[in-house]
Amino acid sequence: MSAKPSVLFVCVHNAGRSQMAAGWLRHLAGDAVEVRSAGSEPADQINPAAVEAMREVGVDITAQTPKSLDYETAQDSDVIVTMGCGDTCPFFPGKRYEDWQLEDPAGKGVEAVRPIRDEIKQRVEALLADLVPARRP
């Protein structure tokens, strides 16, 4: 792993879970980690309930847009965190993979997205503490 680790969050639409995870990691890590997110079938926009849930805790993800998962981004990432994309995620030997089983926020209101947001935060905090031990949250 490089001096500045890179993390790629992947879910199908890159509109909810992966965007919230990327938002949390950017917020908590500052410039200590390179943060990426992508989807195997990206949506047209980020889930509005995810945007609102993150806004409630002071994390702005409105400038982000769903991106398509590409080979180079995955290959250049130190850690790949999948969130329900199944077999569409590429595998690279020597990469660290984590599969986070999280409820999909698609089609849910902000009340239902809040617990998903909070679970993602806990997982991101643990990942950050492992990647950059001196910056434990």
Secondary structure, DSSP 8 states (H G I E B T S, - for coil): --SS-EEEEEESSSSSHHHHHHHHHHHHHTTSSEEEEEESS--SS--HHHHHHHHHTT---TT----B--HHHHHT-SEEEESS-GGGS---TT-EEEE------TT--HHHHHHHHHHHHHHHHHHHHHHSGGG--
